[in-house]
Amino acid sequence: MDLTTGPELDAFREEVAAFLDTAPTDAIREAGRKLTSVFSPFDEVMEWHRILHRRGWAAPAWPVEHGGTGWSVEQRYVFAEEYARRNLPPLLPNGLKMIGPLLIDLGSEEQKQQHLPGILAGEDYWTQGYSEPGAGSDLASLSCAAVADGDDYILNGSKIWTTLAHRANRMFMLVRTDSSGRKQHGITFLLLDRLDLPGLQIRPIVGLDGLPEQCEVFFEDVRVPQSGRVGAENEGWAVAKHLLTHERGGSTSSPSLYRFVQTIREAAAVRTSPFGGRLVDDPVFQRDLGELEAEVASVEHVEKLAVSGHPISADLAFPSLNKTVSSELTQRLTTLMARVAGLQGLPQQLQALHVGSGAALLSDDFDLVALPYYLNSRAASIYAGTNEVQRDLIARTVAAR
């Protein structure tokens, strides 16, 4: 299946390529080359977000009336291919691919007018307040409480794994507004339009890759307006499930997965096999990389079916399927990256882990990013709902037919 060629698409590809070859600064390109996470280095990627916004290309999938490009699904796929080919840093997803689409679908007109322009322009960064110390995979067990008081809620409790909360100025979160009955009932979806509130404290967490990407957030009698509620009080579980369909299946993953394959192949071309000769010519390495590349090709085929209007795109199981397969492929590809770096890369890898924030921007060397990327990707099968939960959702969807 070829959805990405033809006279009009070829001309579009040339336009995209010309822009992507000239618009990013050197710092933005460096941030993309040395990426060690699905979340790009904050300052560089927000600058790139604003550059894309000025071109009108920050949110290709958004409706035109809210600032989208109006591109066809084929054009969006071409853009994703050219983007990944240049190792450019992916824009942070929380605004453009999660809360933005949710507000377009379910937000009030006032909420759309208040928040969508800042998301689109790269002026606001939204962190996600879902997980808690006692509510991760079993998210419905959350207990961070919101008690109504006049036109406000008063928040008490905590959140954890709130990505880049220490760099955020906005938060979307789930809170407990009723503790009686089913645990899924009594959850409310809430927007916080500022994080410098009295009683709100943010503490960064240094991860296995040495970077403070995740945070804890504590709420002690924090007062926020009820106007930030999305949907009805106590009905936030349905709102959160709607958002997760965007988080799990709102973009194509195969162009980025192919980038892993190419990066690994290029690194193996200049490394020696344990049995002599180039690693890239070693039959065991060729088998391992070939198997992964074949699986990436399978993902690409399914994603092209989806964007071409095939019924799979409307299948309720597709977001869970896409998230599970792509996240596990990412883990296996980054495992192979770490194998290719091997012991000879260990000193630089250890340096990256101990230098701390910004370590992924120290060098061009493949060895520097291989281990941090491997460690960071261990979370890929956990975030957006663990893959065990995704398999259960797939099974329930299929069994219900």
N, C-alpha and C positions, 0 to 999 in steps of 0.2 A: 504494500500500500504506500503510495507516494502522494502526500498531501501538500508537499512543499516545493513543487516546481510548476512551471508554466510561465508564460510571458509576464503576466501581471505580478505573480509572486517573485519571479526572478528580479524584476525591477524594484519591488519592495525590499527584497533581500539586499540589493545593492545600496538602497537608501539607508537601511538599518546598519549595514556594515560600515558605511562611510561615517555615520554618526558615532558608532561605538569605537571606531578607530581613532577618532579625533577629540571627542568630548571629555573623556575621563582625564583627570589630572594624574600625575605620576604617583601621588600618594594613594589615590583610589585604585589604580592598577596594582600597586604593591599590596594593598589590603586584600584584593581578590586573589593574588598569587599565593598569599601566605595564610589563607583562610584555614582555620582549624575547627570550625563549628558551623552549624546552620545559621548562626547569628554572626553577622559581619562586625568588624571593629566599628564602634559606634560613630565616632566623629567623621571618619572617612565615608561611611555608608550614608550618613545623613546628608553630607555634602553632595554625594552622588544622587541621592533621592531628589534633592532640590534642582540639580542640573536636569534630570529627566523630567521633572515637573515643568520646568520652563520650556522644554520641548513638547510637552503635552503627552509624555510617554510613561508617567509614573504608575498608572493604574490601567493597564490594557484591558483587564477583564471587567472594569466598572462600566455601568451604563453611561452613554454619552452625556446625558443630562446632569450627571454628577461628576463629570470630568474625565470619563473614559475616552479611549481612542476611537471607538467605533470600528476597530479592526475585526475582520473575520477570525474564526477559530484557526484557520490555516495561517493567517498572518501572525497571530499570537504564537503559534508553534514555531514559525520561522524566527520570530524575535527571540524566543527562548533558546533556540539552537545557536543563533549568532552570539547571544549573550554568554552562554556557557562556553562557547568555543574560545572566547577571549578571557576566560577566568575572571570575569568582573564580579565584584562582591554582590551577592543577592540582597535586595532591599529587605529591611526588617519586616517580618510578616504580620506582627500583631495588629498594626493599623490597617495596612492595605489589603490583607487577605483574611482578616478575622473580624475585628470590630467594625471596620468600614463596611464590608458587605452585609454584616448583621444589621447595622443601622439603616442601610439602604432597604433591606427587606422588612425589618420590624420596628425600626425607630420611629418616633413621632416626627412631624415636620420640624418642630422646634429643635429636636435633637440632631436631625440631619443638618439643619442650617448652622447649628452651633459647632458641630464637631467634624463634619466631613471636609470642609475646606482646609482645616489644619492638618488632618491626616493626609490629604492629597498633596499638600504643599511641602510636607516634611517639616512642619513647624512643631508638631506634637509627636511624642512617642508614648504609646499606651503599653503598660505592662499588664499582665494577666494575673488576677488574684483568684485562683481556683483552689489549688492543693493546700492542705493543712497538715501539720505533723501527724494527725490521726485520720486524715482523709485524703488519700492519694488515688489509688486505683478505685477504691470505693468512695468516690467523690461525694456521693449523696449523704455520706456520714458527716459532712462538714458542720462545724458548730460556731463559726465566727458570727456573732449575733448582731442583728440590727433591730433596735427597738424604736418604734415610732414615737416621736415627741413633737407635736405640732406639725409643722411642714417639713421637719427633718427626721432623719434616723440617727440614733446614737450607736456607734459601732464599738464592739469589744471582742477581742480575739486575736488571731494571727493567721498569716498566710506564709507559705514557703514555696521555694522554686519559682519565685516571681522574677522572670528573666529581665535583666537590666533595669530592675526597679530603681536602682541608685542613679540611673540616667534618665528616668522617665519623669514626665510632668502630668501624666494622666494614668488612670487605672480603670479597667473593667473587672468586676468581681462578682462572686456569688456569696450571698449572706443568708443566714438563718433568720427568718421572720416568724416562724411558727414551729414549735417542737412537738405538737400533737399529731397523731396519725402517721401515715407513711413518711419515711425519711425523704423521699423525692418531693413530697408536698411540703410546703413551708419554706422553700428556697426562693430567693428573689435575686434577680439580675440587676446590678447597680453600677452606674458610672460615677467615678470620682474625677471632677475636672481640675483638681489640683491635689498635690501630695505634700504640700508644706503646711498641713493642718495641725493644730495643737493636738497632742496625744498620739500622733502617727510617727512611728520610728522605723527606719529602713536599715538593715544590717546586711552587707554583702557576704556571700559564701564563696570561699575559694574552692574551686572544683578540682577533680583529679588531674585536669590538664593545666593546673596552675593559675587559672584565670578567674576573676570574680564575676562570673556571668550571671549566677543565680543569687537571689537574696531572700532573707526573711523580712516580713513586714508585720509590725505589731500595732494594734489599735487599742487605745485606752480612752474611753469616753470621747471618741472622735465624732464630731457632729457634721453630717453631710445632708444636703437637700434631697427630699424625696423626688424632686423633679428629675433626678438622675436615674430613676428606675426605668428599665426597658421591659415592656409588658406589664402584666398585672402582678400585684404583690402575691407572693406564694406560688407563682407560676413560672419562676425562673429556670426550673429544670428543663422545660420545653425550649426556652430561649437558648440555654446553653447547648442543648443537643443540636439546635439549628446552627449555632456558630461552629460546632465541631465538624459539621459536614463541609464547611469552608476550610477549616484547619487541616482535615485529613485528606480531602480530595480536591482542593481548590486550585491546584496547579499541576503542571507536568513535571515529572521527576527525571525522565530518561535523558534529557540533555545534560543535566548535572551528573548523572551516573556515568554517562559516556566520558565526561571530563575526568572522572576518577580513573577510568580505564586508560585513557590517553596519558595521564600523569604517571601512572604506574609503569606503563610500557616505556615511556621516555626515560624514567629513572633506571629501569632494568637494563636499558641499552648501554649504560655506562658503568654497570656493576658486574663483578665477576661471579660466575656460578661456583658453588662449592666443589664442583667436579671439573672446573676449568672452563675457559671460554666465557662469552658474555652470558649474563643471567637471562637476557631476553631470548636466547637460543636454547636454554635448558628445557628439555621436554616436559619435566614436571611443572616448571613455572608456566610453560605454554599451555599445558592442560588446565592448570588452576585459573589462569587469567582467561583462557578461552571459554571455560564453563561460565564464568561470571559475565563475560561479554555476551554470551548467548542469552543469558537470563535478562540482561539489560535490553537486548534486542526484543525479547518477548514483552517486557514492560512497555517499550516504545510502541510495539504493534497494538497492544491493548489501549494505550493512551491515544493513539491515532484513531482507533475505532471510536473511542469516546468522543473526541473532538469532531469527528466526521458526522456525528448525529446517530451513530449506532445505538440501539436500545440499551446497551450496557451502561451508557452514561446516565440513564434514568433508574438503573437498578439500585435499590436501597443499600445493597451490600457493597457497591463499588467503592465508596470512600474508605470503608474499612479495609477492603482488599488492597486498594492502592497504597494506603498508609502502611499496612503490614509488609507487603512485598518490598516496597521501596526502602523502608527503614532497615529491614534485614539485609537487603543488598548493600546498603551503605555500610553496615557493620562489617560485612564480609569483605568489601572492597578496602575499607580502611585497615582491616586485619592484614590483608595482603600488602598494603602500603608499609605497615610496620615490619612485616617480614622482609620486604625489599630493603628497607633502611638497615635492618639487622644490627648486629653489635657495633659495626663501624659507625653507625649513626647515634649510638647511645650517649656519648658525651654531649652532643648538641641537644639531644632530646632531654637529657637531664637538666641541662642549662635552661631550656625553655620552661620546664616545670618549676624551676626554683627562682627564676627572675621575677615571675608574677605578671601583673597586668601589662599587656603590650608585648609579651614575649614572642607572640606569633609574628611580629613585625620586625624581628631582629635580622633576618638573613633570607636570601633567596633559596637556601639549601633545602632540598627535599627532605633531608634527614631531620631538619629542625621541626617540620610540621607533621611528620608521619605519626609519631607517638602521641602528641597532643590531640590530633584528629582522631586517632584510634580510641583514645580514652574518652573524648567528648562524645563520640558516636555511640558509646554504650548506652546512652540515654535515649537514643532514637527509638528503641522499641518500648519505651516507657511513656514519653510525652505524647500528648494528644490522645491519651487512653492507651494503656498497655496493649501489646499485641495479643496477650492472652484474652483480654476483654474483646479485642477486635475479632478474634476467631470465634468467640462465643456469639457476638453480634451477627457474624456471617452465617453461622450455623442456625441461629434462630430465624434469620431472614429466609434462608433456604427452606427450613422446615415448615415455615408458615405458608408456603406456596401450594 
